[in-house]
Structures are given as structure tokens and as C-alpha cells.
């Protein structure tokens, strides 16, 4: 007779099929069972026709990958533990010693650290190009250039580049493009169809997304994704993904799946509130410049307008201000400390508004000509009432006055 402990482990009951509910089931596994040795040897994980090991996916992660493909307009997707892990996976999949990668000078800081640290140590060189000058990008592409990173809008300073022209240049030079699409989130513009019916083939090769931000929406999940349309390119990513063992937890996948249905509504709410605050900020004498792509005075506004103003449309939930240079860094810190609703913290896309002061001079090759001098502060607008957030900034400005 089988003992109770064994019977519990090998219990034969299987729930009937046909259960349906708003939220999908969560399948967690390291080990995956096979009905036979033949099945074990024949199953294929690379094309999602079967399951072999939890690291390669379960029905839960497959579902999120397919929904993200729909969101961004791609056909294949891999999930990784963070947005930065997605950036690193692209580099490790596509670059080798002797290759060169080009990065916009306003790129996400850790992306710069990656190329200046690990990649340089492995013999992969890099150059920074002016994100507002496609001709500078074109001039820097050489026979060694194998990858160009794009950001729209730029990290912290939110310049919006001429994304279409940059992709055209890279296509002409046969160089792969990878876009950090965390800001656009698949909602501001279509990364794989930048010109719509006018140029149906114009799009990036890879769209990298920090799901930590808008898809998660709660400030409590770390995850990233890479979406592509080329099966051969996707396979290169998938194989490196497997070799590095970059798994994600299914409970985190569940959290993102739960949040995705409301993402468009949340993105629109962040967008509307941020535009209102950015316009109000322009009237405050302490701010000599306000950076937000939807503002006509903001660098790259015309490019944002051409790409994002119509459907799908959007401008995310970030805006930055440059304080009058008469204020010292210590005064800027005091201004940020005085904020009550805007909490000091990195990231964005969650319900709580955040603020971070930046030392811009240490982050760029030189001070950009399109930016006025002063100390930069970036606001990430959450889901609080706009009038309360405006009042919070106003009371903190008293620290400067």
C-alpha cells in the first residue's frame, strides 16, 4: 500500500478543463514533466511549441510575451529580470570583441556604465553621438559599428530625436538598431512602424522595455523585455538568454499581466497630469527651462509632434526643470527635500510621484547647446490629483524664495 506522503506527492487528481476568469492562471515550475523519453528528446522550447524547463517559460510567461508583442507590434519576445538586464542581453547577444556600439549622449546612465565597464573590458568599443543631430550619428558609423542604441525621449533631459531619420540612416548602413522604448511603452508610437503606410518597413530592429515602469504600474516589480520581428535575430537573443540563465519569477509575471489591461488608462492619466504641471512650471520664475516633449519650446518637440501627436499618441509622465543658476546645489537639494507628495526615489510609472536632482555636467560629454545652465531636477508624475501636486511644488519653491 502506498504511504500517505507518497500519495500526496503523486496524487492523481487533475482539475477539469474549461475554467475561465478575468485573470490567467499562474504556472510556476523549475521541473517540467514529460510523458516519455521520446517526448523529452523531441520537445522544442525555442519556438514555444512545448515546455522543457521552467527557465525557458511556462504558460504564464508565454502569455505575457505574446501580449507584449501585441502591445509593441512585434512577433517575438523574451523576458528578463530588469530593464537593464534587457539592455545587457542585447549587447551580449549581438556584439563581440572588435565591434563598436553607438549610444546617444543622453542615454540611460547604467547603459553608459555597461559600455564603459564590462563591454570595454571585453574589447567592444563605443562612441557617443549627439541625439539631436542625425548627421553626427551618420558620421560616427564605421565598418566596426554593429549596433546603434536609440532613446525617445532621452533619459532625464527628455529631448525627442528625429527617430525616423536615424533609423533610415542605420538601415542604409546595414547597422542594427535597438530602442529603449520604456518612455513610449508601446503607447506613444509604434517602434516597428515609425512611418506607418508611408514607409511600411521603417522601424527599429529591437524594442527594449523596462516592464518595471508602466506595464507593472505599482512600483513593486522588476522586469524587462526585448521584442523583435526578425526570427533569426530573436533566436540569437533566445540562445544567449538560455546560456545566461535569465529567468523571471511567475508571480512577478502575474503582477504585470494583472496590470496590463489598465496600462493605457494609467499612461493617459500620467500624460495629462504631466502636461498640466509642465505648463504651470513654465510660469515659475525659479525654473529657467522646462523639458517635456509636448511643450513647443522643448528640444525635439517637432519630432515628437510628427511621431506621437496622433494615434496612438502620448508623452508619458516625466518632465524636468532647470533651476536658475543663482541657486546652489544645496538649495536645489533643499527644494527637493521640501516636497511632500513627490517622494525622493528612482524609477517611475507607479502611483506615487517621484523627484530626483541630477548633476547633469557629470552625465554628458559636454553641456548640450539646447539646454540652459542651471541644476536639473526631474519629476515623475504619479496618479495623485494634479492640483495637489502643483501645490506641493509651489510650497517647496518657498524654500528657494
N, C-alpha and C positions, 0 to 999 in steps of 0.2 A: 504494500500500500504506500502511495506517495505521501510523504510527510507534508504538513501544512505549510512550512516555509517554502518548500519546493513548489507546491501547488500555487501559492500566491505569486511566485515569480513567473511561473509558466501557465498562468490562468488562461483558459481558452476562450473567454467571452470576448466578442467583438461587437461594438455598438452598431445598430443598423444604419445603413446609408440613408440619405435624404434630409439630414438636419440642415437647416438654413437659418441664418441670423445676420443682423447688420454687420457684426464684426467676424472676420475669418478666424478659424481655429489656429492655435499655436502649436506647432510641431517642433519639439526640441530633441536633439539627438547628437551624440557623437557616433555611437554604433548604429548602423542600419542593417536590418536583417535581409538575407537573401533566401529565396525558396530552394535554391540548388546551387551546386558548384558551377554549373553551366551559366546560370543567371549571374552569379558573381563575376564570372570571367567576361560576360558579354555586355554588361551594363555600361552605359556611357554617361558620364556626368557633364562633359563639356558642352553638350547641346541641350541639356535639361530633359532628355528623354527618360532618364532614370535617376535613382538615388544610390549613392555608393558609400558616402561618409558624411557626417554632419558638417564638416568643414567646407564641403562642396555644395551644400544647400539642402534645405528641406522645403516642403510645400509652402511654408510661411515666407521664407526668403525669396523663393521663386516668384511668389505673388507680388512682393514689394518691388522686385526688379522689373517685372513686367509693367507694373503701374508707373514706375519712374520712366520707363521707355515711352509710355503714352504721354506722360507729362512733358517730356523734353523733346519728343519727336524722333527718338532713336529706335533701334531694333534690338540692341543687346545692352546688358548692364551687369556690372559687378559691384558688390557691396564690400566696404572695408571699415575698419574701426573708427575712422575720423576723416574729416576733410583733408587734413594734412597727409594722412596715410594714402588718400587717393592721389594727391599730387606726387608723393614719393613713388607710388606704384607705377604711374605713367613714366617717370624718369627711369626706373629700374627695368621697365619692360622695353623701352624704346631707345635707350641710349647706351653706348659702350665707350670704352677708352678711346680718345681721339675725336669723339663727337663734340659738337657745341650746341648749347641751348641758348635762345634769346628770351629775355624776360623784360617786361615793361618796368621802368624805373619806379612806378607807383604800385608795384605788386605787393601782395600779402607778405608781410615780414618773414614769417617762417619759411616761405617758399624761397626767399633770398638766402636765408640761412642754410637751407638744404644745398643749394648750388655752391655756396661759398665754403661749405664744410665737406660733407660726405662726397658729393659729386666731384668736386675739385680734387679731392684726395684719390679718387678713382680714375683720374685722368680725363674727366669730362669738363670742358671749359664752358664759360658763359660770358655773355655780354648783355648790358642793359641798354635798352633803346628808349627813345622819347615816345611815350604812349600817345602823344598828340600830333606826331609827325610821321605819317606812313613812309615818307621818303627816307627818314632816318632808319626805320626798320629795313627797308629795301637795301639801303647801303650797307647794312651790317650783315646781311645774309651772305654766307660764303659756302664753298663746297663742303665744309665741315658742319654746317648748320643742319641738324636733323629734326629739331623741334622748336616751335615758337609758342610761348605762352601768351595768352590774351586775358585781359580783365576788363569787364564792363559792368559797372563803373569801377574805377581804380580804388584800391584799398585806402581808406582814411580820407584822402582828398577828393575822391568821387568824380574825377574827370571822366568824361564819356568819350571813348576813342571813335575814330572812323572804322568801326569793326568790319564793315563790308569791304572797304578798300584794303585793309590789312589782310583779310582772308584771300582776296583776289591776288595780292602780291605773293603770298605764300603758295597759293595754287600754281601760279606761273613759275615759281622757282622750285616747285615739287618738294615743299617742306611741310611736314605735318603741323597742324595747329591744335592746341589744347586750350580750351576756355574755362577759366574759373567762373562758373555760372551761378555761384551761390547768391549773388545780389539779384540777378534776374529770375532765378528759381524756376525757370520754365514758364513763367507767367508774364514777364515784361516783354520778352521777344522769343522767337524760335531759333535756337542756336544752329539747327541743321537746315534752316530755310530762311536765311537772312534777308533775301530779296524777294521772297515769295515767287509768284508766277513770272516776274520779270527775268530772274535768273534762277531757275528751279534747282540748279546744282550747287548754288552758293551757300556753303555752310562750313562750320568747323568740323574737324575730324573727331574730336573728343570733347565732351562736356563733363566737367568735373563739378561736383556739387557737395557742399558740406550740409548733409541732412540734419546736422546739429541745429541749424538755423530754422528756416521757415517750415520745412516738412515736419520736423519734430514739434516745434512751436511751444514747448514747455520749459526750455532751458534745462532739461534733465537727461538728454540723450546725446551721446557722441557717436557719429556715424558719417560715412562718406560714400559717394557713388561715382562711377565712371560710366557714362553712356556713350555708345558709338553706333555707327551704322554699317561699318565695313566688317564683315565676318572674319576676315584674316587679321585685321587689327585687333578685334575683340579677342581672338584666340591667343594672340601674343600676351594680352593683358591677363587673360584667364590662366594661362600656364604659369606666368610669374606669380600671380595671385595664389595659385596652388603651391608653388615651391616655397613661398614665404609663409604659408600657413595663416593668411589673413582672414580669420573668421570673425563673424559678428554674432552677438547673442540674440536668440529669438525673442526674448522678452523686449529687447530694445527694438527689434524689427516690428513687433506687435505695437509698440508705442507709436512708431512712425506711421504704420498702417492706420491706426486709430485717428491720427491727426490729419492725414492727407485729405479726407473729404472736406475739411473746413479750411484748408490752406488758402484757397483763392479768396475766401471771405476775409480771412485774417490779413492776408497780404494787402488787400484793398483798404482795410481799416488802418493798417500801419502807414500805407502810402498817403491816404487822405490826411491823416493827423500830421504826418511829417511835412507835407507841403504847407499846411497851415502854420506850423511852427517855424518853418524856414522863412516863409514870407514875413511873419511877425519879427523874426530875428533880424531881418534886413533893416528894420526901422530902429534898432537899438544902437546907439552911438558907440557903445563899447566894442561892437563887432565891426571890423573894417571890411570883412568879406564873409559871405555865406555861401557854402558849397553844397549844391543839390542839383542833380541833372535837369530837373524840371524848371529851374529858375533860368530865365533868359540870360542872366549875367554869368551863369556858372560855366566853367570851361567844358566845351564839348556839348553844350545844350543842343545845338543844331543836329548833331549826330544822334543824340538821344531822341529828339523830336522825329527824325526821319525813321528811326527804327522802332520806337516804343510808343509813340503817342497814340497810334491806332491799335486795334486789336492785335494781340491780346492786351498789350499796354500796361504800363506801371512804372514806378520809380522807387519801389522798396521803402524801407523805414529808417534810412540813415541820412543825417545831414551834419556837416561840420561847419564850425565858425573859426575865424582867425581873429583873435583879440588884438586890439590896438597895441602896438609895440611899446607904448608907455607903461603897460602893465608888466610887471616882472613875472617870471615863472612861479615864484612863491605866491603872488597874488592870484595867478591863474589856478594854482592848486587850492587856494582858499575858496575861490569861486566854486570849484568842483566839490569841495568838502561841504560847502553850504547848501548844496542841493539836497532835497529831502526825498523826492519821488524818483528822481534819476539816481540810481544806485551805481557806485563805482564797481565796474566789473567788465570783463572781456566777453566777447560774443554778442549776439543779437538775434532777433527773430522770436523772442519769447514774450510773455505778457508784461514783464517788468521793464521799464525804461532804464537805460544804462548810459553812463558817460565815462569817457577816458580822455585825459590830456596827453598830447603827444609831442615829443621833441623832433619835429619834422626834419631839421637840419641833419640829424644823425641817421635818418632813414632814406635819404636821397643822395644821388651822386652830386647834385648841386641844387640850389634853390630854384624851383621852376619859375620861369618868367611870368606865367599866368597867375601866380599866387602872390598876394601882398605879404609883406613882412609882418610877423607877429607870432603869437603862440596859438597853436591849433588845438581845438577841443572837438571831439566827435561825440554826437548824440545818437543813440539808438532808441528809437521811439517804440514803446510797448503798446499796450491796449488800454491804458488809463484814459480818462477824459482829457481832451485837448486843453480845455480851459484850466484844468488843474496843473497840467504840465507847464503851460505858459506861465501861470502864477508862480510855479516853483522856480523857473529860470529867472523871473522878474525879482523874486526875493533874494536869490543868490547874487544877482547883479548889484544889490546894495552893498555887498562886500567889497566891490570894486569902487563904488561911488563914495 
